[in-house]
């Protein structure tokens, strides 16, 4: 796909993005980082309870870990700086 020459920034040859869009994406990334923090808290609680009961790693922890990794990937993809 060809873009007009003025739609690219000089340093990385990527199409330029409206600053308002960048701001909105940064806000979404920030909220996703907050979600990761909340998941970390829940995961710690799940593991602590399993330890208290002297059980192995709960299946829920694996699911939460997968969700956390997916959110981390989304944050990485939204990093436009």
N, C-alpha and C positions, 0 to 999 in steps of 0.2 A: 504494500500500500504506500503510495506517495503522499507526502504532506507538503504543503507550501513551505518554502524556505523559512519564512518568518515564524512558523509554528514550533521551531526547534530552538532550544537553548544552545548557546555556543559551546559549553563545556562537555556535554555528554550526549548530544544528538538525540535526546529524548523529546517527544512532544511536550511543550510547556503546558502546565496545568494551572488553571485559575486559582489564585491564592485563597479564595473562599472555599473552593473544593478541598484544597490542601488542609485548610483549617478544620473543616468538617471531618476529614479523614483522620487528622491528628486527634480530634475529640473522640472519635470512635475507637481509635487505638488506645487512648487513655482509659476509656471505659472497659475495654477488653483487658487491659493490664489490671484494672481493679477486680475484674471477674477472676483473673488468675489468682490474685491474692486471696479472694474469698474461697476459691477452690482449694488452695493450699491449706487454709484454716480447716475446712471440712475434712480434707484428706488426713490432716494431722489428728483430728478428733476420731476419725474412723480407725486409724492405726493405733491410737492410744487405747481405744475401747477394746480392740482385738488383743492388744498386749495385756490389758487388764484381765481379760478372759483367758489368757494364755492360748490364744488361737493363732493360726497362721495368717498370712496376708489375705484379707477379705477380697472377694471378687469385685466388690464395689470400688476398692482402691485402684484396681486395674482400670476400670471404666473411667474413674475420675482422672487418672493419669493420662489416658487417651484423650479425654476432653481437654485437659490442660495443654497437652502438646498441640492439639488442633488450634487452640486459641493462640498459643505462642506463634504458630506458623502464620496465623492471620495477622497478628501484630507485626511480624516481620515483613509480610507482604505489603502492609499499609505504610511502612516506613518509607516515606518519599524524600526524606532529607538527604 
